[in-house]
Amino acid sequence: MRFDVVTLFPELIAPHLAMGVTRRAFAPGGAIDVRVWPLRDFALDGYRRVDDRPYGGGPGMVMLAEPLLRALDAAQAGRGDAPAPVIHFTPAGRRIDQALVQSLSRGAGAVLLCGRYEGVDQRILDRRVTMELSLGDFVLSGGELPALALLDAVARLQPGVLPDASRDEESFADGLLEAPCWTRPETLRIDGVDDPVPAVLLSGDHARIARWRRERSLELTARRRPDLIAAARAAGRLSADDERFIALAGL
Ligand SMILES: C[S@@+](CC[C@H](N)C(=O)[O-])C[C@H]1O[C@@H](n2cnc3c(N)ncnc32)[C@H](O)[C@@H]1O
């Protein structure tokens, strides 16, 4: 799988690829090959200019079409195969979610276009961009963080990056939020009181622990994200035991 990142700030990308569990996916010979295309290298003039004022007036600058076109086409040519989808990050895009990450994690990769300034000349979006994605309803200074977020989430799903069990139990893997977790000490002295770990987690009864965790997961999801419970129900992902628990707990 290969991702090509077109960016004005190439130095932001590399450090994130070398850290944490996901570095295994990005290391040489790993599942994901990331190539970075510094946009200034594709500027047309000696000043390496990549932005200009917006037609019609208004604040800020707009990313010039021509350097972007050259960078995107160079990235596609470097892939050698059928043109890859081009993803542009923008607040106007579809919100990134785990279903999208899962589908990208099974594909051949994409070209990631990171915007800056007020945005990208619309003609590039019309003619070169396949998909627009947003990290959420807030405004960032550039598309690099969304691109890195997407790469990180895709890398987590590559074989050998996480143990299968932790990947399968994570939030959204089965449509629900993951249950809370505890570690040592068994009893934490905090604010003058003893706060013990839930006893069931010390029982050694794996089936009981699994059921208890499932119920905590259902509880948390129902309280925070009832939309996810409805979606899991519609997809037939709630068992009879789950439904019984939801009814009994009044969730
Ligand atoms: C300062 S923002 C431009 C915001 C734009 N003028 C608007 O109001 O929608 C610069 C760049 O950051 C990226 N960006 C900002 N917020 C984002 C978000 N929530 N999701 C994805 N990309 C974002 C986009 O690539 C955008 O072109």
The ligand as an SDF file (V2000), in Angstrom:
LIG
                    3D

 27 29  0  0  0  0  0  0  0  0999 V2000
   -7.1860   27.4910    7.6280 C   0  0  0  0  0  0  0  0  0  0  0  0
   -7.8020   26.0560    6.8460 S   0  0  0  0  0  0  0  0  0  0  0  0
   -8.8740   26.7320    5.6420 C   0  0  0  0  0  0  0  0  0  0  0  0
  -10.2780   26.7910    6.1090 C   0  0  0  0  0  0  0  0  0  0  0  0
  -11.2330   27.2780    5.0560 C   0  0  0  0  0  0  0  0  0  0  0  0
  -10.9680   28.6480    4.7120 N   0  0  0  0  0  0  0  0  0  0  0  0
  -12.6550   27.1380    5.5730 C   0  0  0  0  0  0  0  0  0  0  0  0
  -13.1590   28.0830    6.1670 O   0  0  0  0  0  0  0  0  0  0  0  0
  -13.2200   26.0600    5.4380 O   0  0  0  0  0  0  0  0  0  0  0  0
   -6.4150   25.4990    5.9040 C   0  0  0  0  0  0  0  0  0  0  0  0
   -6.4790   24.0640    5.4860 C   0  0  0  0  0  0  0  0  0  0  0  0
   -6.5000   23.2280    6.6290 O   0  0  0  0  0  0  0  0  0  0  0  0
   -7.1530   22.0180    6.3340 C   0  0  0  0  0  0  0  0  0  0  0  0
   -8.1910   21.8110    7.3420 N   0  0  0  0  0  0  0  0  0  0  0  0
   -8.6190   22.7110    8.2490 C   0  0  0  0  0  0  0  0  0  0  0  0
   -9.5480   22.2010    9.0510 N   0  0  0  0  0  0  0  0  0  0  0  0
   -9.7330   20.9220    8.6650 C   0  0  0  0  0  0  0  0  0  0  0  0
  -10.5750   19.8650    9.1040 C   0  0  0  0  0  0  0  0  0  0  0  0
  -11.4290   20.0260   10.1050 N   0  0  0  0  0  0  0  0  0  0  0  0
  -10.4920   18.6780    8.4770 N   0  0  0  0  0  0  0  0  0  0  0  0
   -9.6480   18.5010    7.4450 C   0  0  0  0  0  0  0  0  0  0  0  0
   -8.8160   19.4650    6.9810 N   0  0  0  0  0  0  0  0  0  0  0  0
   -8.8560   20.6640    7.5770 C   0  0  0  0  0  0  0  0  0  0  0  0
   -7.7010   22.1230    4.9290 C   0  0  0  0  0  0  0  0  0  0  0  0
   -6.8180   21.4620    4.0480 O   0  0  0  0  0  0  0  0  0  0  0  0
   -7.6780   23.6180    4.6880 C   0  0  0  0  0  0  0  0  0  0  0  0
   -7.5300   23.9350    3.3250 O   0  0  0  0  0  0  0  0  0  0  0  0
  1  2  1  0
  2  3  1  0
  2 10  1  0
  3  4  1  0
  4  5  1  0
  5  6  1  0
  5  7  1  0
  7  8  2  0
  7  9  1  0
 10 11  1  0
 11 12  1  0
 11 26  1  0
 12 13  1  0
 13 14  1  0
 13 24  1  0
 14 15  1  0
 14 23  1  0
 15 16  2  0
 16 17  1  0
 17 18  1  0
 17 23  2  0
 18 19  1  0
 18 20  2  0
 20 21  1  0
 21 22  2  0
 22 23  1  0
 24 25  1  0
 24 26  1  0
 26 27  1  0
M  CHG  2   2   1   9  -1
M  END
$$$$
